[in-house]
């Protein structure tokens, strides 16, 4: 960046040969410059920027022109272009407070919070006016939160409506052949047959991050979710999850260790309790690449089916890449292996080895509109023969989700989404297909 600035400034010296006073008079008297000043005063920064841009080659190097161009560029979101103009100002007048303030603001909105903090701190030491000092303090507080140097809290509330083609994840068959009884066909109970239904959903959560030192912070969050079916209330679900841990950050590496506790309910009765721990190492490789590796242990306890109680171990990796394009596309890839061992020794037919992969991406399709897609595959190999079906169970599950996030206002998101799941199993009772369509409204809170 500094080399580019130097090349730009040298070019200005070579190109602009008119005396500075003459150049200044021409710039301030130009009708387009005067019009841009009026537009800026009315708050139309984008029009002011577009008005001044054609004059940049002619008047770049003039302090007043560059202050005006840089200011409207930053205010209209053209941060990099604004910084070039404002750097030319500082080359002439290093202590120009207005230029430094706009540069600090540009760094902030570009996500360069460390550079932004340096500039704002410099300005605060130059005895600014009381109003300017309050504005600077506000930015410095936001920067400290972005850098993880001050306590932050966050939360959300979400509600939605939808339709589910298979609320009980059941087979589409009406009868099942059971080999242990010589292959006789048995009629499935009504609650074991596929049911479709409309539903209402609600969710919420809150969390915190409390820094203990520059590199260490305590983190935690709690979330809940509830789904109410229109007709089949026996298959309504709910969940409560709690996480509490520590996070350590060193340069581009972030390490997180957390204890987890989760409760899953069906028809308002606790179905499963899971508790354990997770550890993750996240690496920001560069500005556009990020990778992570994580491990998890969970003890699973089933309220009405204790033979399914198990220990679950999981190890996974993720990678994400952001492309430099106007639509801000991001893609991610992930893979994991897991093992689930039942607590009881005589039910090894429930032990399973699990392998999975996941991929997806997102891009900005229009202002305030973000489209996303994710797809996954999971293989589950059971370790002993099922006594009723006389074979080792094997499942291959596929899923895909497509959706859009629309942000009509700050902190608000509207999320229409479609999800498809297909579980192929060599035991017909465990195979199913499921489609879900929903639309949710979410409100985020940050303080």
C-alpha positions as CSV (number, residue, x, y, z in Angstrom):
1,X,0.0,0.0,0.0
2,X,2.8,2.5,0.9
3,X,4.6,1.7,-2.4
4,X,1.4,2.4,-4.3
5,X,0.9,5.7,-2.5
6,X,4.5,6.7,-3.3
7,X,4.1,5.9,-7.0
8,X,0.8,7.9,-7.0
9,X,2.4,11.0,-5.4
10,X,5.4,10.9,-7.7
11,X,3.1,10.8,-10.6
12,X,1.3,13.9,-9.3
13,X,4.6,15.8,-9.0
14,X,5.5,14.9,-12.6
15,X,2.1,15.7,-14.1
16,X,1.0,18.8,-12.3
17,X,3.4,21.7,-13.3
18,X,1.1,24.7,-12.6
19,X,1.9,26.8,-9.6
20,X,0.0,25.7,-6.5
21,X,-1.9,28.9,-6.1
22,X,-3.1,28.9,-9.7
23,X,-4.2,25.2,-9.3
24,X,-6.0,26.0,-6.1
25,X,-7.9,28.9,-7.6
26,X,-8.9,26.8,-10.6
27,X,-10.1,23.9,-8.5
28,X,-12.2,25.9,-6.0
29,X,-13.8,28.0,-8.8
30,X,-14.7,25.1,-11.0
31,X,-18.5,24.8,-11.4
32,X,-18.5,21.0,-10.8
33,X,-16.5,21.4,-7.6
34,X,-19.0,24.0,-6.3
35,X,-21.8,21.7,-7.3
36,X,-20.2,18.8,-5.4
37,X,-19.9,20.9,-2.3
38,X,-23.6,21.6,-2.4
39,X,-24.3,17.9,-2.9
40,X,-22.1,17.0,0.0
41,X,-23.9,19.5,2.3
42,X,-27.2,17.9,1.4
43,X,-25.9,14.4,2.2
44,X,-25.8,13.1,-1.4
45,X,-22.2,11.8,-1.1
46,X,-22.4,9.4,-4.0
47,X,-23.5,12.1,-6.5
48,X,-20.8,14.4,-5.2
49,X,-18.2,11.7,-5.7
50,X,-19.3,10.9,-9.2
51,X,-19.2,14.7,-10.0
52,X,-15.6,15.1,-8.7
53,X,-14.2,11.8,-10.1
54,X,-13.7,13.1,-13.7
55,X,-11.7,16.1,-12.4
56,X,-9.2,14.0,-10.4
57,X,-6.6,13.7,-13.0
58,X,-6.7,17.5,-13.5
59,X,-6.8,18.6,-9.9
60,X,-5.1,15.8,-7.9
61,X,-2.5,17.4,-5.7
62,X,-4.6,20.4,-4.8
63,X,-5.2,20.2,-1.1
64,X,-8.8,21.5,-1.0
65,X,-9.9,19.4,-4.0
66,X,-8.3,16.2,-2.5
67,X,-9.9,16.8,0.9
68,X,-13.3,17.2,-0.8
69,X,-12.9,14.2,-3.1
70,X,-11.5,12.0,-0.3
71,X,-14.3,12.9,2.1
72,X,-17.2,12.2,-0.3
73,X,-15.4,9.0,-1.4
74,X,-15.2,7.7,2.1
75,X,-18.8,8.7,3.0
76,X,-20.1,7.0,-0.1
77,X,-18.3,3.8,0.5
78,X,-15.4,4.2,-2.0
79,X,-12.9,3.7,0.8
80,X,-9.8,2.8,-1.2
81,X,-10.2,5.7,-3.7
82,X,-10.9,8.1,-0.8
83,X,-7.7,7.0,1.0
84,X,-5.6,7.7,-2.1
85,X,-6.9,11.3,-2.3
86,X,-6.5,11.8,1.5
87,X,-2.9,10.5,1.5
88,X,-2.1,13.2,-1.1
89,X,-3.4,15.7,1.5
90,X,-1.2,14.3,4.2
91,X,1.8,14.4,1.9
92,X,1.3,18.2,1.8
93,X,0.0,18.7,5.3
94,X,0.8,15.8,7.6
95,X,-1.2,17.1,10.5
96,X,-4.4,17.7,8.5
97,X,-7.0,16.5,11.1
98,X,-10.0,16.2,8.7
99,X,-8.0,14.1,6.3
100,X,-6.7,11.8,9.1
101,X,-10.3,11.4,10.5
102,X,-11.6,10.3,7.2
103,X,-8.6,7.9,6.7
104,X,-9.3,6.4,10.1
105,X,-13.0,6.0,9.2
106,X,-12.0,4.3,5.9
107,X,-9.7,1.9,7.7
108,X,-12.5,1.0,10.1
109,X,-15.1,0.2,7.4
110,X,-12.5,-1.8,5.5
111,X,-12.0,-4.0,8.6
112,X,-8.5,-2.7,9.2
113,X,-9.2,-2.0,12.8
114,X,-5.6,-1.8,14.1
115,X,-4.8,0.9,11.5
116,X,-8.0,2.7,12.3
117,X,-7.3,2.7,16.0
118,X,-3.8,4.2,15.4
119,X,-5.3,7.0,13.4
120,X,-8.1,7.8,15.8
121,X,-5.7,7.6,18.8
122,X,-3.4,10.1,17.1
123,X,-6.4,12.5,16.5
124,X,-7.5,12.2,20.1
125,X,-4.1,13.5,21.2
126,X,-4.4,16.6,19.1
127,X,-6.9,18.3,21.4
128,X,-10.0,18.0,19.1
129,X,-13.2,19.7,19.9
130,X,-15.6,18.2,22.4
131,X,-17.9,17.0,19.7
132,X,-15.1,15.5,17.6
133,X,-13.6,13.8,20.8
134,X,-17.0,12.1,21.5
135,X,-17.2,10.8,17.9
136,X,-13.6,9.5,18.2
137,X,-14.3,7.8,21.5
138,X,-17.3,6.1,20.0
139,X,-15.2,4.7,17.1
140,X,-12.4,3.6,19.5
141,X,-15.0,1.8,21.6
142,X,-16.3,0.0,18.5
143,X,-12.7,-0.9,17.5
144,X,-12.0,-2.3,20.9
145,X,-15.0,-4.6,20.6
146,X,-14.0,-5.6,17.0
147,X,-10.5,-6.4,18.3
148,X,-11.8,-8.3,21.3
149,X,-10.4,-5.9,23.8
150,X,-13.6,-5.1,25.6
151,X,-16.6,-7.1,26.8
152,X,-19.3,-7.8,24.3
153,X,-22.7,-9.3,24.5
154,X,-24.9,-10.6,21.6
155,X,-28.3,-12.2,21.2
156,X,-31.0,-13.0,18.7
157,X,-34.7,-13.8,18.5
158,X,-36.2,-15.7,15.5
159,X,-39.7,-16.8,14.4
160,X,-41.0,-18.5,11.3
161,X,-43.5,-20.6,9.5
162,X,-43.0,-23.6,7.3
163,X,-44.0,-27.0,5.9
164,X,-42.4,-30.4,6.5
165,X,-43.1,-33.4,4.2
166,X,-41.9,-35.8,6.9
167,X,-42.1,-34.5,10.5
168,X,-41.3,-37.8,12.0
169,X,-38.4,-38.8,9.6
170,X,-40.3,-42.1,8.8
171,X,-40.2,-44.5,6.0
172,X,-42.7,-44.1,3.1
173,X,-43.6,-47.8,3.3
174,X,-46.8,-49.1,5.0
175,X,-45.4,-52.6,5.7
176,X,-42.0,-53.9,6.6
177,X,-40.5,-57.4,6.0
178,X,-38.8,-58.7,9.1
179,X,-36.2,-61.5,8.3
180,X,-36.0,-62.9,11.8
181,X,-39.7,-64.0,11.4
182,X,-39.1,-65.6,8.0
183,X,-39.6,-62.5,6.0
184,X,-43.2,-61.9,7.1
185,X,-44.6,-58.5,6.3
186,X,-45.8,-56.4,9.3
187,X,-48.1,-53.4,9.1
188,X,-46.4,-50.4,10.6
189,X,-48.1,-48.5,13.5
190,X,-49.7,-45.2,12.4
191,X,-47.1,-43.1,14.3
192,X,-44.3,-44.9,12.4
193,X,-45.6,-43.9,9.0
194,X,-44.5,-40.7,7.2
195,X,-46.5,-37.6,8.2
196,X,-46.5,-34.2,6.5
197,X,-47.5,-31.0,8.4
198,X,-47.2,-27.3,8.7
199,X,-45.3,-25.8,11.6
200,X,-44.4,-22.7,13.5
201,X,-40.9,-22.2,14.9
202,X,-39.3,-20.0,17.4
203,X,-35.7,-19.6,18.5
204,X,-33.4,-17.3,20.5
205,X,-30.1,-17.1,22.3
206,X,-27.6,-14.9,24.0
207,X,-23.9,-14.9,24.5
208,X,-20.9,-13.0,25.8
209,X,-17.2,-12.5,25.3
210,X,-15.2,-11.2,28.3
211,X,-11.5,-10.5,27.7
212,X,-9.2,-11.5,30.6
213,X,-5.9,-10.4,28.9
214,X,-5.0,-9.2,25.4
215,X,-4.9,-12.8,24.2
216,X,-7.4,-14.6,26.5
217,X,-11.1,-14.3,26.8
218,X,-14.0,-16.2,28.4
219,X,-16.9,-17.0,26.0
220,X,-20.3,-18.5,26.4
221,X,-23.8,-18.7,24.9
222,X,-27.1,-20.3,25.5
223,X,-29.7,-21.1,22.7
224,X,-33.2,-22.5,22.6
225,X,-35.4,-23.7,19.7
226,X,-39.0,-24.8,19.6
227,X,-41.2,-26.2,16.8
228,X,-45.0,-26.5,17.0
229,X,-46.7,-28.6,14.4
230,X,-50.1,-27.7,13.1
231,X,-51.6,-31.3,13.4
232,X,-49.1,-33.9,14.7
233,X,-48.2,-32.6,18.1
234,X,-46.6,-35.9,19.2
235,X,-43.6,-35.0,16.9
236,X,-43.0,-31.5,18.1
237,X,-39.4,-30.8,19.0
238,X,-37.4,-28.4,21.2
239,X,-33.8,-28.0,22.2
240,X,-31.7,-26.1,24.7
241,X,-27.9,-25.8,24.3
242,X,-25.3,-24.3,26.6
243,X,-21.6,-23.6,25.8
244,X,-19.0,-22.2,28.2
245,X,-15.3,-21.9,27.5
246,X,-12.1,-19.9,26.9
247,X,-10.7,-18.5,23.7
248,X,-7.0,-17.7,23.0
249,X,-5.9,-15.5,20.1
250,X,-2.3,-15.1,18.9
251,X,-1.9,-13.2,15.7
252,X,-3.7,-15.3,13.0
253,X,-4.4,-18.3,15.3
254,X,-7.4,-18.7,17.5
255,X,-7.8,-21.6,19.9
256,X,-11.2,-22.3,21.6
257,X,-12.0,-24.8,24.3
258,X,-15.6,-25.2,25.6
259,X,-17.8,-27.4,27.7
260,X,-21.2,-28.2,26.1
261,X,-24.5,-29.3,27.5
262,X,-27.6,-30.0,25.3
263,X,-31.1,-31.2,25.8
264,X,-33.4,-32.4,23.0
265,X,-37.2,-32.8,23.6
266,X,-39.9,-34.6,21.6
267,X,-43.6,-33.9,22.5
268,X,-42.4,-31.8,25.5
269,X,-40.6,-34.8,27.1
270,X,-36.8,-35.0,27.2
271,X,-35.6,-37.4,24.5
272,X,-31.8,-37.0,24.7
273,X,-29.2,-35.3,26.9
274,X,-25.7,-34.7,25.5
275,X,-22.8,-33.2,27.4
276,X,-19.1,-33.0,26.7
277,X,-16.4,-30.8,25.3
278,X,-15.1,-29.4,22.1
279,X,-11.7,-27.9,21.1
280,X,-10.9,-26.0,17.9
281,X,-7.9,-24.3,16.2
282,X,-8.7,-21.7,13.6
283,X,-6.0,-20.3,11.3
284,X,-6.4,-17.1,9.2
285,X,-4.0,-18.1,6.4
286,X,-4.3,-14.7,4.7
287,X,-7.0,-12.1,3.8
288,X,-9.0,-14.6,1.8
289,X,-8.3,-18.1,3.2
290,X,-9.2,-19.6,6.5
291,X,-8.8,-23.2,7.9
292,X,-9.7,-24.9,11.1
293,X,-9.5,-28.3,12.8
294,X,-11.7,-29.3,15.7
295,X,-12.4,-32.3,18.0
296,X,-15.5,-33.1,20.1
297,X,-16.5,-35.6,22.7
298,X,-20.1,-36.1,23.9
299,X,-21.8,-38.4,26.3
300,X,-25.3,-39.3,24.9
301,X,-28.1,-40.3,27.3
302,X,-31.6,-41.3,26.0
303,X,-34.4,-40.8,28.5
304,X,-36.7,-43.7,27.3
305,X,-34.2,-45.9,25.5
306,X,-31.1,-46.3,27.7
307,X,-29.7,-49.1,25.5
308,X,-28.8,-46.3,23.1
309,X,-26.6,-44.4,25.6
310,X,-23.3,-43.9,24.0
311,X,-20.0,-42.0,23.8
312,X,-19.4,-40.0,20.7
313,X,-16.0,-38.9,19.4
314,X,-15.6,-36.6,16.4
315,X,-12.6,-35.0,14.5
316,X,-13.1,-32.6,11.6
317,X,-11.5,-30.0,9.4
318,X,-12.9,-27.0,7.5
319,X,-11.5,-24.6,4.8
320,X,-13.0,-21.4,3.5
321,X,-12.0,-19.1,0.6
322,X,-13.3,-15.6,-0.2
323,X,-13.0,-14.5,-3.9
324,X,-12.2,-10.9,-4.8
325,X,-15.3,-10.0,-6.8
326,X,-18.2,-7.5,-6.6
327,X,-20.6,-10.3,-5.4
328,X,-18.2,-11.2,-2.5
329,X,-18.4,-15.0,-3.1
330,X,-17.2,-17.4,-0.4
331,X,-16.9,-21.1,-0.6
332,X,-16.2,-23.7,2.1
333,X,-15.3,-27.3,2.3
334,X,-15.4,-29.6,5.4
335,X,-14.8,-33.3,6.3
336,X,-15.2,-35.2,9.5
337,X,-14.9,-38.7,11.0
338,X,-16.8,-39.8,14.1
339,X,-17.3,-42.9,16.2
340,X,-20.3,-43.7,18.4
341,X,-19.8,-46.5,21.0
342,X,-22.8,-47.6,23.1
343,X,-22.2,-47.9,26.8
344,X,-23.8,-51.4,27.1
345,X,-21.7,-54.2,25.8
346,X,-24.5,-56.4,24.4
347,X,-25.9,-53.8,21.9
348,X,-22.9,-53.5,19.5
349,X,-25.4,-53.4,16.6
350,X,-25.9,-49.7,17.6
351,X,-22.2,-48.9,17.5
352,X,-21.3,-46.9,14.4
353,X,-18.5,-45.4,12.4
354,X,-19.4,-42.2,10.7
355,X,-17.8,-40.3,7.8
356,X,-19.0,-37.0,6.4
357,X,-18.2,-34.2,4.0
358,X,-19.9,-30.9,3.5
359,X,-19.5,-28.0,0.9
360,X,-21.2,-24.8,0.2
361,X,-21.0,-21.1,-0.6
362,X,-22.6,-17.8,-0.6
363,X,-22.6,-14.6,-2.7
364,X,-24.3,-11.2,-2.7
365,X,-26.9,-11.2,-5.5
366,X,-28.1,-7.6,-4.9
367,X,-27.8,-5.0,-2.2
368,X,-29.1,-6.5,1.1
369,X,-29.6,-9.9,-0.6
370,X,-27.3,-12.9,0.1
371,X,-27.9,-16.3,-1.5
372,X,-26.3,-19.4,0.0
373,X,-26.2,-23.2,-0.7
374,X,-24.8,-26.1,1.3
375,X,-24.7,-29.8,0.6
376,X,-23.5,-32.8,2.6
377,X,-23.0,-36.5,2.6
378,X,-22.7,-38.8,5.7
379,X,-22.0,-42.5,5.8
380,X,-22.9,-44.5,8.9
381,X,-21.6,-48.1,9.2
382,X,-23.0,-50.1,12.1
383,X,-20.6,-52.6,13.7
384,X,-22.8,-55.7,14.4
385,X,-25.8,-57.5,12.9
386,X,-29.2,-56.2,13.8
387,X,-30.9,-59.2,15.4
388,X,-34.3,-58.4,13.8
389,X,-33.1,-57.8,10.3
390,X,-30.1,-60.2,10.3
391,X,-27.7,-57.7,8.7
392,X,-25.3,-54.9,9.7
393,X,-27.1,-51.6,9.1
394,X,-25.6,-49.1,6.7
395,X,-27.0,-45.6,6.0
396,X,-26.0,-43.1,3.3
397,X,-27.5,-39.7,4.0
398,X,-27.6,-36.8,1.5
399,X,-28.8,-33.3,2.1
400,X,-28.9,-29.9,0.4
401,X,-30.1,-26.5,1.6
402,X,-30.8,-23.4,-0.5
403,X,-31.7,-20.1,0.9
404,X,-31.6,-16.3,0.8
405,X,-30.9,-13.8,3.6
406,X,-32.5,-10.4,3.0
407,X,-31.6,-7.5,5.3
408,X,-34.4,-4.9,5.1
409,X,-32.9,-2.9,8.0
410,X,-30.0,-3.1,10.4
411,X,-30.1,-6.1,12.7
412,X,-33.1,-7.6,10.8
413,X,-32.9,-10.6,8.5
414,X,-35.6,-12.4,6.5
415,X,-34.6,-16.0,5.6
416,X,-36.6,-18.1,3.1
417,X,-35.1,-21.6,2.8
418,X,-35.6,-25.0,1.2
419,X,-34.0,-28.2,2.6
420,X,-34.0,-31.7,1.1
421,X,-32.8,-34.8,3.0
422,X,-32.6,-38.4,1.6
423,X,-31.4,-41.3,3.9
424,X,-30.7,-44.5,2.0
425,X,-30.5,-47.6,4.3
426,X,-30.1,-51.3,3.7
427,X,-32.8,-51.7,6.4
428,X,-36.0,-50.3,4.8
429,X,-37.4,-49.2,8.2
430,X,-34.6,-46.6,8.5
431,X,-34.8,-45.1,5.0
432,X,-36.7,-41.9,4.5
433,X,-37.0,-38.7,2.4
434,X,-37.8,-35.3,3.8
435,X,-38.4,-31.8,2.3
436,X,-38.7,-28.6,4.4
437,X,-39.7,-25.2,3.3
438,X,-39.7,-22.2,5.7
439,X,-39.4,-18.5,6.1
440,X,-38.0,-16.9,9.2
441,X,-37.5,-13.4,10.6
442,X,-34.6,-12.8,12.8
443,X,-33.6,-9.8,15.0
444,X,-30.0,-9.6,16.2
445,X,-28.8,-7.6,19.2
446,X,-25.3,-6.4,20.0
447,X,-24.1,-4.4,22.9
